[in-house]
Amino acid sequence: MRLLVVGCGDVGQRVLRQLGGRMRVLALTSSPERVPALRAAGAVPLVGDLDRPATLRRLAGLAPRVLHLAPPPRESGAGDDRDPRTRALLQALARGGAVAAPDVLVYGSTTGVYGDCGGDWIDETRPVAPATARGRRRVDAERAVREAGARGLGASILRIPGIYAPDRPAGTPRERLLRGTPALRVEDDVYTNHIHADDLARACIAALFRGRPQRIYHASDDTQLRMGEYFDLAADLFGLPRPPRLSRAEAAAQLSPMQMSFMSESRRLRNRRLKQELRVRLAWPDVARGLQGAVS
């Protein structure tokens, strides 16, 4: 069986390792310098750029299953909340007509599409209400994927929270703790959600084979912590000082708008579909266990 991975970064390479050669994996990359590393990881590299649709012409008919992990561009034009990359990919895959189109596509989206939920427990039926341009571009990508699904593609979507792993670049909060970056005081704090990168790779593979068409899944673990509690937990595990706690107004004066945007959205994710429909068994069901490997 053949699988096309679009956006074969850290998570994509974990998918490769977990498949262990059971599928022939083709990996699209826009960086020719990454070709040797992808080949060494066991993939067949394909050079193509989602920002240059003409380079994607040979994708149609290459693989019956597609895992799309490439993010939207950071900026999509003034006032433009569309994701041209996902739309270019879908057009390329459909270029050969129904015969060449893949049977299954799994898209890795983000839980940022929900915006702030006030700390509520939510499942995948919650209406989207993105508060940032990057969230709106993800909503556009999801819309394009589901439109392709309505035309017959077996498309499903993973909504992914914060990804971590001890062996992942910037995969733990250690550097943030060493910088002394503050957290919010309890009364201003927000719930945050997590998934270990290896569990996410497991979820990607499960969705490729068990995902229901037009279905959305929360690829999230069981952690129920506010953001400050998460950093306190990590500080205790690493033997570092806990971060200072500030009011929201004080934090806004010290942190970047990007950092504050993550501190302005609070939600708790139900992952019943992940466990019951995709039958994913989490190796790291909470961050306390998942971070243990980073403790030296």
C-alpha positions in Angstrom: 0.0 0.0 0.0 1.1 3.5 -0.7 0.8 6.6 1.5 1.5 10.2 0.5 2.6 12.4 3.5 2.4 16.1 2.9 4.3 18.0 5.5 6.6 15.3 6.7 8.2 17.0 9.6 8.6 15.6 13.1 5.1 14.0 13.4 5.3 12.7 9.8 8.6 11.0 10.5 7.1 9.4 13.7 4.4 8.1 11.4 7.1 6.6 9.2 8.8 4.9 12.1 5.6 3.5 13.5 4.6 2.1 10.1 8.0 0.3 10.1 8.0 -0.4 6.4 4.5 -1.8 6.2 3.6 0.9 3.6 5.5 2.6 0.8 5.5 6.2 2.0 6.0 9.1 -0.4 6.9 12.3 1.3 6.3 15.7 -0.3 8.9 18.3 0.6 9.5 21.9 -0.6 13.2 21.7 0.5 15.6 19.7 -1.8 18.1 19.7 1.1 15.7 17.5 3.1 15.7 14.7 0.4 18.6 12.7 1.9 17.1 12.8 5.4 13.6 11.7 4.2 15.2 8.9 2.1 17.2 7.7 5.1 14.0 7.7 7.2 12.5 5.2 4.7 10.4 7.6 2.5 10.4 8.2 -1.2 11.0 12.0 -1.4 9.0 14.1 -3.8 10.1 17.8 -4.3 7.1 20.0 -4.6 5.9 23.3 -3.1 2.3 23.9 -2.0 2.9 27.6 -2.6 3.7 26.8 -6.3 0.8 24.7 -7.6 2.6 23.9 -10.9 5.1 21.8 -8.9 2.3 19.5 -7.7 1.1 18.1 -11.0 2.5 14.6 -10.5 0.7 14.0 -7.2 -2.5 12.7 -8.8 -2.9 9.0 -8.6 0.4 8.4 -6.6 -1.2 7.0 -3.5 -4.7 5.9 -2.3 -4.1 7.4 1.1 -2.9 10.9 1.9 -1.9 12.4 5.3 -1.9 16.2 5.1 0.1 17.8 7.9 1.3 21.0 6.2 0.2 24.2 8.0 -1.4 27.1 6.2 1.0 30.0 5.4 1.6 32.4 8.3 0.2 35.2 6.2 -2.2 34.6 3.3 -2.5 38.2 2.1 -4.0 41.3 3.6 -7.4 40.4 5.2 -7.3 36.9 3.5 -8.3 34.1 5.8 -8.0 31.3 3.2 -5.5 28.5 3.1 -4.3 28.4 -0.5 -1.9 25.5 0.3 -4.7 23.0 1.1 -6.7 24.1 -1.8 -3.7 23.7 -4.2 -3.1 20.2 -2.8 -6.7 19.1 -3.3 -6.8 20.5 -6.8 -3.6 18.6 -7.6 -4.9 15.3 -6.2 -8.1 15.7 -8.2 -6.4 16.5 -11.4 -6.6 13.0 -12.8 -10.4 12.7 -12.1 -12.1 10.2 -9.9 -9.9 7.3 -11.1 -6.7 9.1 -9.9 -8.1 10.7 -6.7 -7.1 9.2 -3.4 -9.5 7.0 -1.4 -8.7 8.5 1.9 -7.3 11.9 3.1 -6.6 12.8 6.8 -6.0 16.4 7.6 -4.2 17.6 10.7 -6.0 20.7 11.9 -5.9 22.6 15.2 -8.1 23.0 18.2 -7.6 26.7 17.7 -10.6 26.7 15.4 -12.8 26.8 18.5 -11.5 30.0 19.9 -12.2 30.6 23.6 -14.8 28.2 25.1 -14.6 29.7 28.6 -13.1 26.4 30.0 -16.1 24.4 28.9 -15.9 20.7 28.1 -16.4 20.4 24.3 -16.7 17.6 21.8 -16.3 17.7 18.0 -19.9 19.1 17.5 -18.9 22.4 19.0 -19.3 25.2 16.4 -16.0 26.8 15.3 -15.3 30.4 16.3 -11.7 31.1 15.6 -10.3 34.3 17.2 -7.1 34.6 15.2 -6.2 34.7 11.5 -4.3 31.5 11.8 -7.4 29.8 13.2 -9.5 31.2 10.4 -7.1 29.8 7.8 -7.4 26.4 9.5 -11.2 26.6 9.3 -10.9 27.4 5.6 -8.6 24.4 5.1 -11.2 22.2 7.0 -13.9 23.5 4.8 -12.0 22.7 1.6 -11.3 19.2 2.9 -14.9 18.6 3.8 -16.0 19.9 0.4 -13.7 17.4 -1.3 -15.3 14.8 1.0 -18.7 15.7 -0.2 -17.5 14.9 -3.8 -16.5 11.4 -2.7 -13.1 11.6 -1.0 -13.0 9.7 2.3 -11.8 12.8 4.3 -11.5 13.0 8.0 -10.0 15.7 10.2 -7.8 15.5 13.4 -8.1 18.6 15.5 -4.7 18.8 17.3 -3.8 20.7 20.5 -0.3 21.4 21.8 2.1 18.8 20.7 5.0 17.8 23.0 7.7 15.1 23.4 11.0 15.0 25.2 12.8 14.3 21.9 10.9 16.9 19.9 12.4 20.3 19.0 11.1 22.7 21.6 9.0 19.8 22.7 9.0 20.5 26.5 8.5 23.7 28.5 12.0 23.5 29.9 13.4 26.5 27.8 10.4 28.6 28.7 11.0 27.8 32.4 14.7 28.7 32.1 13.7 32.0 30.6 11.4 32.7 33.6 8.4 33.4 31.3 5.4 34.1 33.5 2.1 32.3 33.7 -1.3 33.7 34.6 -2.6 33.8 38.1 -5.2 31.2 38.9 -8.2 33.5 38.5 -7.1 34.5 35.0 -5.7 31.1 33.9 -7.0 29.0 31.0 -7.3 25.3 30.5 -4.8 23.9 27.9 -4.8 20.6 26.0 -1.9 18.3 25.0 -0.9 15.3 22.9 2.4 13.4 22.9 3.9 13.4 19.4 4.1 9.6 19.3 0.4 9.3 20.3 -0.4 11.8 17.6 1.4 9.7 15.0 -0.7 6.7 16.3 -3.8 8.8 15.8 -2.8 9.7 12.2 -2.3 6.1 11.3 -5.6 5.0 12.9 -7.5 7.8 11.1 -6.0 6.6 7.8 -7.6 3.2 8.2 -10.5 3.7 10.7 -11.5 7.3 10.2 -15.1 7.8 9.1 -15.8 10.0 6.1 -16.5 13.6 7.0 -15.7 12.9 10.6 -13.7 15.1 13.0 -11.6 13.8 15.9 -10.0 15.4 18.9 -6.4 14.1 18.9 -5.9 15.0 22.6 -4.9 13.2 25.7 -6.7 13.0 29.1 -4.9 15.9 30.8 -7.1 18.3 32.7 -4.8 21.2 33.7 -4.7 24.9 33.5 -1.7 26.4 31.7 -0.1 27.6 34.9 -0.6 24.1 36.5 1.1 22.6 33.5 4.2 24.8 33.9 4.3 24.2 37.6 4.2 20.4 37.0 7.0 20.7 34.5 9.1 22.9 36.8 8.8 20.4 39.6 9.7 17.5 37.3 12.8 19.4 35.9 13.8 20.8 39.3 13.4 24.4 38.2 11.7 27.3 39.8 8.0 27.6 39.1 7.1 30.5 36.8 5.9 33.8 38.3 2.2 34.4 38.2 0.8 37.6 36.8 -2.6 39.2 36.2 -3.8 39.2 32.6 -3.0 42.9 32.3 0.5 42.5 33.7 1.2 39.6 31.3 -0.1 41.6 28.3 2.6 44.2 29.1 5.4 41.6 29.1 4.4 39.0 26.5 4.0 39.0 22.8 0.6 39.1 21.1 1.2 35.6 20.0 1.9 34.3 23.5 -1.2 36.2 24.8 -3.4 34.6 22.2 -2.6 31.2 23.6 -3.4 32.5 27.1 -6.8 33.8 25.9 -8.4 30.5 24.9 -9.7 28.0 27.5 -11.3 24.7 26.7 -11.3 21.0 27.7 -11.5 18.5 25.0 -13.5 15.3 25.1 -11.6 12.5 23.2 -14.2 9.8 23.2 -14.2 9.5 19.4 -10.4 9.1 19.4 -10.6 6.1 21.8 -13.9 4.5 20.7 -14.0 5.0 16.9 -10.3 5.2 16.0 -9.4 2.8 18.9 -6.3 4.7 19.8 -4.7 3.5 23.1 -2.7 6.4 24.5 0.8 5.5 25.5 1.0 8.8 27.4 -2.5 9.6 28.6 -1.4 12.7 30.5 1.5 15.1 30.5 2.9 14.0 33.9 3.8 10.7 32.4 4.7 12.0 29.0 7.2 14.5 30.4 9.0 11.9 32.6 11.2 11.0 29.7 12.6 14.5 29.6 13.8 14.3 33.2 17.5 13.6 33.4 
